[in-house]
Amino acid sequence: MPVVINSDYQISIWRPFGTINLKLLVDELSEFAKLEKHMPKFNRFADLTECDFSLIKFEDIKQIYLMRKSVYNGPIVRSVFFIKTDLQYGIARMYQTLMEDTPIIVDVFKTKKECADMLDVPLEILFP
């Protein structure tokens, strides 16, 4: 599930799909952390609408938070999650709450317009 970088708008776009588990998240975020070391400041967007989070537990989210907190030491950036289900919302909100003490500001939205507005990018950049 590769991350697409739009350098014109300084944003990464990630569209994971299918059943999500801790190993997949750790693998994806490890790759993402490598990108962060070589790129200037950029915001993040993740379209989680095609994900099944039924295997994710709070301890998994906490482990991801601890990983992100320990590896990211860059400038303040925004990370926006687009979700559609209550389970996706709950998982994303847990992560958002944990990330409050990091330079990664997490937002969770159920509408495409809110995502684009928060990231200050045209809607078609996030949703071609």
A tleap script that builds the chain and sets N, CA, C and O, in Angstrom:
source leaprc.protein.ff14SB
mol = sequence {
  NMET PRO VAL VAL ILE ASN SER ASP TYR GLN
  ILE SER ILE TRP ARG PRO PHE GLY THR ILE
  ASN LEU LYS LEU LEU VAL ASP GLU LEU SER
  GLU PHE ALA LYS LEU GLU LYS HIE MET PRO
  LYS PHE ASN ARG PHE ALA ASP LEU THR GLU
  CYS ASP PHE SER LEU ILE LYS PHE GLU ASP
  ILE LYS GLN ILE TYR LEU MET ARG LYS SER
  VAL TYR ASN GLY PRO ILE VAL ARG SER VAL
  PHE PHE ILE LYS THR ASP LEU GLN TYR GLY
  ILE ALA ARG MET TYR GLN THR LEU MET GLU
  ASP THR PRO ILE ILE VAL ASP VAL PHE LYS
  THR LYS LYS GLU CYS ALA ASP MET LEU ASP
  VAL PRO LEU GLU ILE LEU PHE CPRO
}
set mol.1.N position { 0.842 -1.178 0.000 }
set mol.1.CA position { 0.000 0.000 0.000 }
set mol.1.C position { 0.886 1.241 0.000 }
set mol.1.O position { 1.059 1.880 1.037 }
set mol.2.N position { 1.431 1.572 -1.122 }
set mol.2.CA position { 2.423 2.648 -1.162 }
set mol.2.C position { 1.840 4.020 -0.820 }
set mol.2.O position { 0.657 4.297 -1.020 }
set mol.3.N position { 2.714 4.844 -0.306 }
set mol.3.CA position { 2.380 6.232 -0.017 }
set mol.3.C position { 2.703 7.038 -1.269 }
set mol.3.O position { 3.773 6.891 -1.858 }
set mol.4.N position { 1.767 7.889 -1.665 }
set mol.4.CA position { 1.976 8.782 -2.791 }
set mol.4.C position { 2.333 10.155 -2.234 }
set mol.4.O position { 1.656 10.672 -1.345 }
set mol.5.N position { 3.398 10.736 -2.764 }
set mol.5.CA position { 3.823 12.057 -2.313 }
set mol.5.C position { 3.454 13.085 -3.382 }
set mol.5.O position { 3.813 12.937 -4.550 }
set mol.6.N position { 2.740 14.119 -2.972 }
set mol.6.CA position { 2.450 15.239 -3.867 }
set mol.6.C position { 3.304 16.407 -3.380 }
set mol.6.O position { 2.944 17.101 -2.430 }
set mol.7.N position { 4.437 16.612 -4.043 }
set mol.7.CA position { 5.369 17.639 -3.583 }
set mol.7.C position { 4.848 19.053 -3.839 }
set mol.7.O position { 5.242 19.985 -3.138 }
set mol.8.N position { 3.964 19.232 -4.836 }
set mol.8.CA position { 3.396 20.559 -5.086 }
set mol.8.C position { 2.605 21.062 -3.873 }
set mol.8.O position { 2.624 22.252 -3.561 }
set mol.9.N position { 1.918 20.152 -3.201 }
set mol.9.CA position { 1.108 20.530 -2.034 }
set mol.9.C position { 1.729 20.049 -0.726 }
set mol.9.O position { 1.118 20.183 0.334 }
set mol.10.N position { 2.919 19.498 -0.788 }
set mol.10.CA position { 3.636 18.996 0.385 }
set mol.10.C position { 2.745 18.100 1.241 }
set mol.10.O position { 2.515 18.358 2.422 }
set mol.11.N position { 2.250 17.036 0.600 }
set mol.11.CA position { 1.356 16.119 1.294 }
set mol.11.C position { 1.628 14.685 0.866 }
set mol.11.O position { 1.917 14.410 -0.298 }
set mol.12.N position { 1.532 13.777 1.830 }
set mol.12.CA position { 1.590 12.350 1.511 }
set mol.12.C position { 0.162 11.815 1.559 }
set mol.12.O position { -0.652 12.235 2.381 }
set mol.13.N position { -0.118 10.885 0.662 }
set mol.13.CA position { -1.464 10.313 0.572 }
set mol.13.C position { -1.328 8.797 0.665 }
set mol.13.O position { -0.602 8.172 -0.108 }
set mol.14.N position { -2.046 8.221 1.632 }
set mol.14.CA position { -1.989 6.781 1.882 }
set mol.14.C position { -3.399 6.235 1.848 }
set mol.14.O position { -4.284 6.760 2.523 }
set mol.15.N position { -3.620 5.186 1.070 }
set mol.15.CA position { -4.936 4.573 0.946 }
set mol.15.C position { -4.857 3.080 1.265 }
set mol.15.O position { -4.918 2.249 0.359 }
set mol.16.N position { -4.723 2.741 2.530 }
set mol.16.CA position { -4.692 1.316 2.884 }
set mol.16.C position { -6.064 0.686 2.662 }
set mol.16.O position { -7.076 1.386 2.616 }
set mol.17.N position { -6.092 -0.637 2.524 }
set mol.17.CA position { -7.369 -1.318 2.319 }
set mol.17.C position { -7.294 -2.716 2.918 }
set mol.17.O position { -6.215 -3.239 3.197 }
set mol.18.N position { -8.460 -3.301 3.106 }
set mol.18.CA position { -8.529 -4.658 3.638 }
set mol.18.C position { -8.425 -4.682 5.146 }
set mol.18.O position { -8.559 -3.656 5.813 }
set mol.19.N position { -8.184 -5.868 5.668 }
set mol.19.CA position { -8.090 -6.068 7.112 }
set mol.19.C position { -6.740 -5.566 7.600 }
set mol.19.O position { -5.690 -5.976 7.104 }
set mol.20.N position { -6.785 -4.691 8.558 }
set mol.20.CA position { -5.585 -4.067 9.114 }
set mol.20.C position { -5.235 -4.764 10.424 }
set mol.20.O position { -6.101 -5.002 11.266 }
set mol.21.N position { -3.946 -5.087 10.584 }
set mol.21.CA position { -3.487 -5.654 11.847 }
set mol.21.C position { -2.229 -4.902 12.286 }
set mol.21.O position { -1.710 -4.062 11.552 }
set mol.22.N position { -1.758 -5.206 13.465 }
set mol.22.CA position { -0.608 -4.483 14.015 }
set mol.22.C position { 0.632 -4.638 13.143 }
set mol.22.O position { 1.333 -3.655 12.906 }
set mol.23.N position { 0.920 -5.835 12.663 }
set mol.23.CA position { 2.111 -6.053 11.841 }
set mol.23.C position { 2.069 -5.178 10.591 }
set mol.23.O position { 3.073 -4.559 10.238 }
set mol.24.N position { 0.942 -5.120 9.932 }
set mol.24.CA position { 0.822 -4.285 8.733 }
set mol.24.C position { 1.079 -2.822 9.067 }
set mol.24.O position { 1.799 -2.138 8.339 }
set mol.25.N position { 0.500 -2.335 10.160 }
set mol.25.CA position { 0.707 -0.939 10.553 }
set mol.25.C position { 2.164 -0.658 10.872 }
set mol.25.O position { 2.708 0.364 10.454 }
set mol.26.N position { 2.794 -1.549 11.604 }
set mol.26.CA position { 4.208 -1.356 11.953 }
set mol.26.C position { 5.064 -1.337 10.687 }
set mol.26.O position { 5.941 -0.486 10.540 }
set mol.27.N position { 4.810 -2.277 9.775 }
set mol.27.CA position { 5.581 -2.332 8.529 }
set mol.27.C position { 5.394 -1.053 7.714 }
set mol.27.O position { 6.367 -0.472 7.233 }
set mol.28.N position { 4.140 -0.616 7.558 }
set mol.28.CA position { 3.852 0.585 6.764 }
set mol.28.C position { 4.475 1.823 7.404 }
set mol.28.O position { 5.074 2.645 6.711 }
set mol.29.N position { 4.337 1.960 8.708 }
set mol.29.CA position { 4.865 3.151 9.378 }
set mol.29.C position { 6.393 3.145 9.447 }
set mol.29.O position { 7.013 4.208 9.499 }
set mol.30.N position { 6.994 1.980 9.448 }
set mol.30.CA position { 8.462 1.908 9.390 }
set mol.30.C position { 8.957 2.438 8.051 }
set mol.30.O position { 9.937 3.180 7.992 }
set mol.31.N position { 8.278 2.054 6.983 }
set mol.31.CA position { 8.627 2.570 5.658 }
set mol.31.C position { 8.377 4.073 5.585 }
set mol.31.O position { 9.178 4.817 5.019 }
set mol.32.N position { 7.273 4.506 6.156 }
set mol.32.CA position { 6.932 5.917 6.154 }
set mol.32.C position { 7.977 6.730 6.922 }
set mol.32.O position { 8.340 7.830 6.507 }
set mol.33.N position { 8.455 6.192 8.030 }
set mol.33.CA position { 9.471 6.884 8.828 }
set mol.33.C position { 10.756 7.087 8.018 }
set mol.33.O position { 11.447 8.091 8.194 }
set mol.34.N position { 11.073 6.145 7.139 }
set mol.34.CA position { 12.255 6.302 6.277 }
set mol.34.C position { 12.054 7.484 5.318 }
set mol.34.O position { 12.984 8.253 5.076 }
set mol.35.N position { 10.855 7.624 4.780 }
set mol.35.CA position { 10.556 8.752 3.896 }
set mol.35.C position { 10.706 10.082 4.626 }
set mol.35.O position { 11.232 11.048 4.074 }
set mol.36.N position { 10.245 10.121 5.855 }
set mol.36.CA position { 10.276 11.370 6.627 }
set mol.36.C position { 11.689 11.900 6.820 }
set mol.36.O position { 11.888 13.113 6.895 }
set mol.37.N position { 12.657 11.025 6.900 }
set mol.37.CA position { 14.035 11.449 7.126 }
set mol.37.C position { 14.621 12.190 5.934 }
set mol.37.O position { 15.559 12.971 6.093 }
set mol.38.N position { 14.079 11.954 4.738 }
set mol.38.CA position { 14.667 12.501 3.520 }
set mol.38.C position { 13.814 13.572 2.852 }
set mol.38.O position { 14.149 14.051 1.769 }
set mol.39.N position { 12.729 13.941 3.485 }
set mol.39.CA position { 11.821 14.895 2.855 }
set mol.39.C position { 11.632 16.115 3.734 }
set mol.39.O position { 11.750 16.029 4.956 }
set mol.40.N position { 11.341 17.242 3.122 }
set mol.40.CA position { 11.012 18.430 3.917 }
set mol.40.C position { 9.656 18.235 4.598 }
set mol.40.O position { 8.995 17.210 4.432 }
set mol.41.N position { 9.281 19.212 5.339 }
set mol.41.CA position { 7.999 19.155 6.049 }
set mol.41.C position { 6.860 18.870 5.064 }
set mol.41.O position { 6.759 19.510 4.017 }
set mol.42.N position { 6.019 17.918 5.408 }
set mol.42.CA position { 4.827 17.668 4.622 }
set mol.42.C position { 3.730 17.125 5.520 }
set mol.42.O position { 4.004 16.445 6.509 }
set mol.43.N position { 2.492 17.430 5.172 }
set mol.43.CA position { 1.335 16.930 5.907 }
set mol.43.C position { 0.983 15.541 5.400 }
set mol.43.O position { 1.492 15.085 4.377 }
set mol.44.N position { 0.107 14.884 6.136 }
set mol.44.CA position { -0.257 13.520 5.806 }
set mol.44.C position { -1.765 13.395 5.643 }
set mol.44.O position { -2.532 14.070 6.330 }
set mol.45.N position { -2.188 12.518 4.718 }
set mol.45.CA position { -3.599 12.204 4.538 }
set mol.45.C position { -3.724 10.696 4.399 }
set mol.45.O position { -2.992 10.071 3.632 }
set mol.46.N position { -4.657 10.116 5.146 }
set mol.46.CA position { -4.921 8.682 5.038 }
set mol.46.C position { -6.417 8.465 4.836 }
set mol.46.O position { -7.234 8.869 5.663 }
set mol.47.N position { -6.760 7.824 3.727 }
set mol.47.CA position { -8.143 7.456 3.436 }
set mol.47.C position { -8.341 6.057 4.001 }
set mol.47.O position { -7.897 5.071 3.413 }
set mol.48.N position { -9.008 5.979 5.140 }
set mol.48.CA position { -9.193 4.708 5.835 }
set mol.48.C position { -10.534 4.050 5.516 }
set mol.48.O position { -10.908 3.067 6.155 }
set mol.49.N position { -11.249 4.577 4.547 }
set mol.49.CA position { -12.620 4.116 4.287 }
set mol.49.C position { -12.695 2.683 3.784 }
set mol.49.O position { -13.755 2.065 3.878 }
set mol.50.N position { -11.611 2.133 3.255 }
set mol.50.CA position { -11.620 0.752 2.752 }
set mol.50.C position { -10.930 -0.222 3.706 }
set mol.50.O position { -10.553 -1.326 3.315 }
set mol.51.N position { -10.770 0.200 4.957 }
set mol.51.CA position { -10.076 -0.624 5.953 }
set mol.51.C position { -11.045 -1.295 6.919 }
set mol.51.O position { -12.084 -0.746 7.284 }
set mol.52.N position { -10.662 -2.495 7.314 }
set mol.52.CA position { -11.374 -3.226 8.362 }
set mol.52.C position { -10.448 -3.257 9.575 }
set mol.52.O position { -9.385 -3.877 9.537 }
set mol.53.N position { -10.852 -2.593 10.638 }
set mol.53.CA position { -10.029 -2.499 11.847 }
set mol.53.C position { -10.476 -3.467 12.945 }
set mol.53.O position { -10.131 -3.280 14.112 }
set mol.54.N position { -11.233 -4.490 12.582 }
set mol.54.CA position { -11.796 -5.386 13.593 }
set mol.54.C position { -10.737 -6.153 14.385 }
set mol.54.O position { -11.033 -6.656 15.469 }
set mol.55.N position { -9.518 -6.253 13.872 }
set mol.55.CA position { -8.448 -6.961 14.584 }
set mol.55.C position { -7.607 -6.044 15.468 }
set mol.55.O position { -6.752 -6.522 16.213 }
set mol.56.N position { -7.836 -4.751 15.396 }
set mol.56.CA position { -7.022 -3.785 16.143 }
set mol.56.C position { -7.564 -3.595 17.556 }
set mol.56.O position { -8.767 -3.442 17.767 }
set mol.57.N position { -6.643 -3.610 18.514 }
set mol.57.CA position { -6.983 -3.387 19.915 }
set mol.57.C position { -6.331 -2.078 20.385 }
set mol.57.O position { -5.456 -1.533 19.711 }
set mol.58.N position { -6.767 -1.589 21.540 }
set mol.58.CA position { -6.188 -0.365 22.081 }
set mol.58.C position { -4.682 -0.502 22.256 }
set mol.58.O position { -3.942 0.435 21.959 }
set mol.59.N position { -4.217 -1.645 22.731 }
set mol.59.CA position { -2.770 -1.845 22.922 }
set mol.59.C position { -2.007 -1.707 21.610 }
set mol.59.O position { -0.863 -1.252 21.605 }
set mol.60.N position { -2.630 -2.094 20.494 }
set mol.60.CA position { -1.993 -1.930 19.183 }
set mol.60.C position { -1.845 -0.447 18.845 }
set mol.60.O position { -0.795 -0.004 18.379 }
set mol.61.N position { -2.905 0.303 19.087 }
set mol.61.CA position { -2.878 1.745 18.817 }
set mol.61.C position { -1.827 2.414 19.701 }
set mol.61.O position { -1.092 3.294 19.251 }
set mol.62.N position { -1.766 1.991 20.948 }
set mol.62.CA position { -0.770 2.547 21.862 }
set mol.62.C position { 0.650 2.233 21.384 }
set mol.62.O position { 1.534 3.083 21.481 }
set mol.63.N position { 0.872 1.035 20.877 }
set mol.63.CA position { 2.195 0.674 20.356 }
set mol.63.C position { 2.559 1.529 19.141 }
set mol.63.O position { 3.705 1.956 19.008 }
set mol.64.N position { 1.606 1.776 18.268 }
set mol.64.CA position { 1.846 2.626 17.099 }
set mol.64.C position { 2.177 4.054 17.553 }
set mol.64.O position { 3.105 4.681 17.041 }
set mol.65.N position { 1.408 4.550 18.513 }
set mol.65.CA position { 1.682 5.885 19.057 }
set mol.65.C position { 3.111 5.972 19.613 }
set mol.65.O position { 3.836 6.920 19.313 }
set mol.66.N position { 3.508 4.993 20.414 }
set mol.66.CA position { 4.851 5.011 21.004 }
set mol.66.C position { 5.921 4.949 19.920 }
set mol.66.O position { 6.966 5.590 20.033 }
set mol.67.N position { 5.658 4.183 18.880 }
set mol.67.CA position { 6.605 4.102 17.763 }
set mol.67.C position { 6.727 5.454 17.071 }
set mol.67.O position { 7.836 5.941 16.848 }
set mol.68.N position { 5.593 6.062 16.730 }
set mol.68.CA position { 5.604 7.355 16.036 }
set mol.68.C position { 6.266 8.419 16.912 }
set mol.68.O position { 7.061 9.224 16.426 }
set mol.69.N position { 5.939 8.417 18.194 }
set mol.69.CA position { 6.507 9.411 19.101 }
set mol.69.C position { 8.029 9.269 19.186 }
set mol.69.O position { 8.739 10.269 19.302 }
set mol.70.N position { 8.523 8.053 19.131 }
set mol.70.CA position { 9.962 7.843 19.279 }
set mol.70.C position { 10.743 8.116 17.995 }
set mol.70.O position { 11.924 8.456 18.064 }
set mol.71.N position { 10.115 7.976 16.823 }
set mol.71.CA position { 10.873 8.139 15.584 }
set mol.71.C position { 10.671 9.484 14.897 }
set mol.71.O position { 11.519 9.894 14.104 }
set mol.72.N position { 9.577 10.180 15.177 }
set mol.72.CA position { 9.360 11.449 14.483 }
set mol.72.C position { 9.847 12.608 15.339 }
set mol.72.O position { 9.351 12.825 16.444 }
set mol.73.N position { 10.822 13.352 14.823 }
set mol.73.CA position { 11.337 14.523 15.546 }
set mol.73.C position { 11.377 15.745 14.632 }
set mol.73.O position { 12.182 16.655 14.829 }
set mol.74.N position { 10.499 15.752 13.631 }
set mol.74.CA position { 10.459 16.853 12.684 }
set mol.74.C position { 9.572 17.992 13.149 }
set mol.74.O position { 9.171 18.049 14.312 }
set mol.75.N position { 9.271 18.895 12.232 }
set mol.75.CA position { 8.430 20.049 12.561 }
set mol.75.C position { 6.966 19.628 12.758 }
set mol.75.O position { 6.582 18.496 12.463 }
set mol.76.N position { 6.178 20.554 13.254 }
set mol.76.CA position { 4.750 20.289 13.433 }
set mol.76.C position { 4.116 20.056 12.068 }
set mol.76.O position { 4.294 20.843 11.138 }
set mol.77.N position { 3.374 18.962 11.971 }
set mol.77.CA position { 2.671 18.600 10.743 }
set mol.77.C position { 1.256 18.162 11.089 }
set mol.77.O position { 0.937 17.878 12.243 }
set mol.78.N position { 0.424 18.115 10.069 }
set mol.78.CA position { -0.960 17.708 10.241 }
set mol.78.C position { -1.156 16.341 9.589 }
set mol.78.O position { -0.668 16.089 8.488 }
set mol.79.N position { -1.872 15.470 10.281 }
set mol.79.CA position { -2.205 14.146 9.765 }
set mol.79.C position { -3.727 14.015 9.809 }
set mol.79.O position { -4.328 14.026 10.883 }
set mol.80.N position { -4.345 13.891 8.632 }
set mol.80.CA position { -5.802 13.864 8.535 }
set mol.80.C position { -6.253 12.477 8.101 }
set mol.80.O position { -5.750 11.919 7.125 }
set mol.81.N position { -7.216 11.928 8.847 }
set mol.81.CA position { -7.801 10.630 8.527 }
set mol.81.C position { -9.221 10.820 8.009 }
set mol.81.O position { -10.030 11.512 8.627 }
set mol.82.N position { -9.513 10.202 6.873 }
set mol.82.CA position { -10.862 10.183 6.308 }
set mol.82.C position { -11.462 8.817 6.625 }
set mol.82.O position { -10.904 7.784 6.256 }
set mol.83.N position { -12.600 8.823 7.311 }
set mol.83.CA position { -13.215 7.574 7.764 }
set mol.83.C position { -14.693 7.563 7.390 }
set mol.83.O position { -15.257 8.597 7.031 }
set mol.84.N position { -15.324 6.378 7.476 }
set mol.84.CA position { -16.754 6.306 7.203 }
set mol.84.C position { -17.533 5.498 8.231 }
set mol.84.O position { -18.750 5.659 8.326 }
set mol.85.N position { -16.878 4.634 9.007 }
set mol.85.CA position { -17.616 3.802 9.957 }
set mol.85.C position { -17.317 4.231 11.391 }
set mol.85.O position { -16.336 4.923 11.661 }
set mol.86.N position { -18.176 3.808 12.287 }
set mol.86.CA position { -17.967 4.115 13.702 }
set mol.86.C position { -16.697 3.455 14.243 }
set mol.86.O position { -15.994 4.048 15.061 }
set mol.87.N position { -16.398 2.234 13.794 }
set mol.87.CA position { -15.181 1.566 14.255 }
set mol.87.C position { -13.941 2.326 13.772 }
set mol.87.O position { -13.003 2.529 14.543 }
set mol.88.N position { -13.930 2.742 12.516 }
set mol.88.CA position { -12.815 3.541 11.999 }
set mol.88.C position { -12.683 4.830 12.807 }
set mol.88.O position { -11.575 5.247 13.147 }
set mol.89.N position { -13.805 5.448 13.107 }
set mol.89.CA position { -13.796 6.683 13.893 }
set mol.89.C position { -13.195 6.432 15.276 }
set mol.89.O position { -12.348 7.197 15.737 }
set mol.90.N position { -13.633 5.368 15.931 }
set mol.90.CA position { -13.136 5.064 17.272 }
set mol.90.C position { -11.634 4.821 17.292 }
set mol.90.O position { -10.928 5.335 18.160 }
set mol.91.N position { -11.150 4.043 16.341 }
set mol.91.CA position { -9.709 3.750 16.256 }
set mol.91.C position { -8.930 5.039 16.000 }
set mol.91.O position { -7.932 5.315 16.667 }
set mol.92.N position { -9.395 5.824 15.029 }
set mol.92.CA position { -8.692 7.068 14.683 }
set mol.92.C position { -8.717 8.061 15.848 }
set mol.92.O position { -7.731 8.759 16.086 }
set mol.93.N position { -9.820 8.129 16.562 }
set mol.93.CA position { -9.903 9.058 17.707 }
set mol.93.C position { -8.985 8.627 18.847 }
set mol.93.O position { -8.391 9.473 19.515 }
set mol.94.N position { -8.863 7.317 19.078 }
set mol.94.CA position { -7.919 6.852 20.100 }
set mol.94.C position { -6.506 7.308 19.741 }
set mol.94.O position { -5.772 7.815 20.589 }
set mol.95.N position { -6.140 7.121 18.484 }
set mol.95.CA position { -4.819 7.536 18.019 }
set mol.95.C position { -4.663 9.052 18.148 }
set mol.95.O position { -3.624 9.537 18.596 }
set mol.96.N position { -5.690 9.792 17.758 }
set mol.96.CA position { -5.655 11.248 17.862 }
set mol.96.C position { -5.393 11.688 19.298 }
set mol.96.O position { -4.572 12.572 19.539 }
set mol.97.N position { -6.074 11.088 20.227 }
set mol.97.CA position { -5.918 11.446 21.639 }
set mol.97.C position { -4.505 11.137 22.130 }
set mol.97.O position { -3.894 11.952 22.822 }
set mol.98.N position { -3.995 9.977 21.777 }
set mol.98.CA position { -2.646 9.622 22.201 }
set mol.98.C position { -1.593 10.565 21.603 }
set mol.98.O position { -0.608 10.893 22.266 }
set mol.99.N position { -1.793 10.994 20.376 }
set mol.99.CA position { -0.798 11.808 19.660 }
set mol.99.C position { -0.776 13.273 20.101 }
set mol.99.O position { 0.014 14.055 19.573 }
set mol.100.N position { -1.608 13.654 21.038 }
set mol.100.CA position { -1.673 15.064 21.447 }
set mol.100.C position { -0.363 15.620 21.977 }
set mol.100.O position { -0.168 16.835 21.960 }
set mol.101.N position { 0.539 14.770 22.447 }
set mol.101.CA position { 1.806 15.273 22.985 }
set mol.101.C position { 2.957 15.154 21.975 }
set mol.101.O position { 4.127 15.141 22.357 }
set mol.102.N position { 2.616 15.070 20.704 }
set mol.102.CA position { 3.632 14.965 19.653 }
set mol.102.C position { 3.483 16.140 18.684 }
set mol.102.O position { 2.485 16.859 18.738 }
set mol.103.N position { 4.464 16.341 17.799 }
set mol.103.CA position { 4.338 17.406 16.798 }
set mol.103.C position { 3.447 17.013 15.612 }
set mol.103.O position { 3.321 17.776 14.655 }
set mol.104.N position { 2.834 15.836 15.672 }
set mol.104.CA position { 1.919 15.396 14.622 }
set mol.104.C position { 0.499 15.657 15.105 }
set mol.104.O position { 0.011 14.985 16.013 }
set mol.105.N position { -0.158 16.632 14.495 }
set mol.105.CA position { -1.526 16.995 14.864 }
set mol.105.C position { -2.480 16.115 14.060 }
set mol.105.O position { -2.500 16.185 12.831 }
set mol.106.N position { -3.259 15.298 14.737 }
set mol.106.CA position { -4.147 14.346 14.074 }
set mol.106.C position { -5.572 14.878 14.085 }
set mol.106.O position { -6.068 15.347 15.109 }
set mol.107.N position { -6.227 14.796 12.918 }
set mol.107.CA position { -7.634 15.161 12.779 }
set mol.107.C position { -8.362 14.014 12.097 }
set mol.107.O position { -7.780 13.292 11.287 }
set mol.108.N position { -9.635 13.850 12.427 }
set mol.108.CA position { -10.458 12.767 11.897 }
set mol.108.C position { -11.739 13.364 11.327 }
set mol.108.O position { -12.439 14.114 12.008 }
set mol.109.N position { -12.044 13.027 10.073 }
set mol.109.CA position { -13.233 13.590 9.424 }
set mol.109.C position { -14.003 12.529 8.649 }
set mol.109.O position { -13.441 11.537 8.184 }
set mol.110.N position { -15.314 12.769 8.525 }
set mol.110.CA position { -16.190 11.886 7.758 }
set mol.110.C position { -16.586 12.485 6.413 }
set mol.110.O position { -17.308 11.844 5.649 }
set mol.111.N position { -16.132 13.700 6.107 }
set mol.111.CA position { -16.454 14.279 4.801 }
set mol.111.C position { -15.169 14.642 4.062 }
set mol.111.O position { -14.168 15.031 4.664 }
set mol.112.N position { -15.229 14.505 2.756 }
set mol.112.CA position { -14.079 14.815 1.914 }
set mol.112.C position { -13.714 16.293 2.003 }
set mol.112.O position { -12.535 16.645 2.053 }
set mol.113.N position { -14.716 17.146 2.021 }
set mol.113.CA position { -14.473 18.590 2.063 }
set mol.113.C position { -13.725 18.991 3.329 }
set mol.113.O position { -12.803 19.805 3.273 }
set mol.114.N position { -14.116 18.426 4.467 }
set mol.114.CA position { -13.423 18.749 5.721 }
set mol.114.C position { -11.939 18.362 5.643 }
set mol.114.O position { -11.073 19.092 6.125 }
set mol.115.N position { -11.664 17.222 5.038 }
set mol.115.CA position { -10.269 16.781 4.894 }
set mol.115.C position { -9.479 17.778 4.056 }
set mol.115.O position { -8.404 18.224 4.455 }
set mol.116.N position { -10.019 18.122 2.891 }
set mol.116.CA position { -9.329 19.048 1.992 }
set mol.116.C position { -9.163 20.424 2.628 }
set mol.116.O position { -8.107 21.045 2.513 }
set mol.117.N position { -10.211 20.895 3.298 }
set mol.117.CA position { -10.135 22.208 3.952 }
set mol.117.C position { -9.068 22.223 5.045 }
set mol.117.O position { -8.300 23.180 5.146 }
set mol.118.N position { -9.015 21.173 5.864 }
set mol.118.CA position { -8.045 21.130 6.964 }
set mol.118.C position { -6.611 21.119 6.433 }
set mol.118.O position { -5.714 21.713 7.031 }
set mol.119.N position { -6.405 20.439 5.308 }
set mol.119.CA position { -5.066 20.352 4.727 }
set mol.119.C position { -4.770 21.470 3.743 }
set mol.119.O position { -3.657 21.577 3.229 }
set mol.120.N position { -5.777 22.307 3.481 }
set mol.120.CA position { -5.638 23.448 2.569 }
set mol.120.C position { -5.150 23.007 1.185 }
set mol.120.O position { -4.223 23.582 0.614 }
set mol.121.N position { -5.814 21.960 0.668 }
set mol.121.CA position { -5.523 21.461 -0.680 }
set mol.121.C position { -6.835 21.334 -1.451 }
set mol.121.O position { -7.892 21.168 -0.843 }
set mol.122.N position { -6.779 21.411 -2.773 }
set mol.122.CA position { -7.992 21.182 -3.565 }
set mol.122.C position { -8.516 19.769 -3.347 }
set mol.122.O position { -7.737 18.829 -3.186 }
set mol.123.N position { -9.823 19.624 -3.343 }
set mol.123.CA position { -10.465 18.332 -3.123 }
set mol.123.C position { -9.929 17.260 -4.078 }
set mol.123.O position { -9.753 16.109 -3.678 }
set mol.124.N position { -9.670 17.625 -5.328 }
set mol.124.CA position { -9.235 16.635 -6.321 }
set mol.124.C position { -7.814 16.111 -6.062 }
set mol.124.O position { -7.427 15.097 -6.643 }
set mol.125.N position { -7.048 16.765 -5.222 }
set mol.125.CA position { -5.729 16.249 -4.855 }
set mol.125.C position { -5.891 15.013 -3.978 }
set mol.125.O position { -5.166 14.031 -4.140 }
set mol.126.N position { -6.844 15.064 -3.049 }
set mol.126.CA position { -7.076 13.940 -2.143 }
set mol.126.C position { -7.973 12.880 -2.758 }
set mol.126.O position { -7.825 11.690 -2.478 }
set mol.127.N position { -8.908 13.317 -3.599 }
set mol.127.CA position { -9.904 12.417 -4.167 }
set mol.127.C position { -9.983 12.611 -5.673 }
set mol.127.O position { -10.910 13.246 -6.175 }
set mol.128.N position { -9.003 12.060 -6.398 }
set mol.128.CA position { -8.969 12.255 -7.862 }
set mol.128.C position { -10.151 11.572 -8.567 }
set mol.128.O position { -10.265 11.644 -9.791 }
savepdb mol mol.pdb
quit
